[in-house]
Amino acid sequence: MRVHHLNCGCMCPVGGKLFDGFSQGLTASLVCHCLLVETDAHGLVLVDTGFGTCDVLDPRKRLSSFFIAFNNIQFERRHTAIEQVRQLGFSPEDVRHIVLTHLDFDHAGGLEDFPEAQVHVLQREIDAARSTRSFLGHRRYRPKQWDAVRHWQFYEPGGDRWFDFQAVKGLRGLPPEILLIPLTGHTHGHAGVALQTDDGWLLHAGDAYFYREEVGQNERHCTPGLRFYQRLMEVDRTARLANQHRLWTLSMERKDEVTLFCSHDAKELERMQARAR
């Protein structure tokens, strides 16, 4: 498999380095880290989609004004997955599968840009998205982004263990090197996506953590802005913190076997893009 690391969304919340740890100005730089995976026999696979074409063209019809303002979202067509697929020399029809970490507005906005793709997600996530009644739930889950999806594939947690994690194996129509790893807490059906490559495992941890220094070093650290945002968005604090701890343990004990990254850290995206090159 060849893996491309894409930025499918730009968010610039007020707070600068209090959010991202490096910006010198008033606003921070957060990304939507998605993957485009070339497989030998299964076409192209997207892991998350970021914001889509319709989000860019009419954001206030599609997204919550609260999150547009809070995240200071920058809507640019060049950041959409479909445009980047084309820039890489592929057709949107080549994307045959989309594997979602979860259905939040900044992860599922591009689904309808690939109407023929099979969309893989945990059953508990779609159930939560369809049944939410809370103020935050109505604003994080945006049915206009996914109500036209025709080819859902839903999964229950189970299967063999993946290191110290419960894995969902046998994703329909996908090679066995791609796994869904339940990582609840941020949402009820949140998952990571693990890919086995020639250079070892990659784990896209989605929003199970937000800042690069939460994994991979002895002393865990998160910026105040992202610590607040994680608390704001969590649905199960105990599960979220437990899974973060397991990810930190994995990053320390299996660093030669597994490379972790999350969805919104710009420095992690830069590192993974440099590694891919």
Buried (B, 14 or more C-beta within 10 A) or exposed (E): BEBBBBBBBBBBBBBBBBBBBEBEEEBBBBBBBBBBBBBEEBBBBBBBBBBBBBBBEEBEEBBBEEBBEBBBBBBEEEBBBBBBBEEEEBEBEBBBBBBBBBBBBBBBBBBBBBEEBBBBBBBBBBEBBEEBEEEBBEBBBBEBBBEEBEBEBBBEBEBEEBBEBBBBBEBEEBBEEBBBBBBBBBBBBBBBBBBBEEEEBBBBBBBBBBBBBBBBEEEBEBBEBBBBBBEEBBBBEEBBEBBBEBBBEBBEEBEEEBBBBBBBBBBBBEBBBEEEE
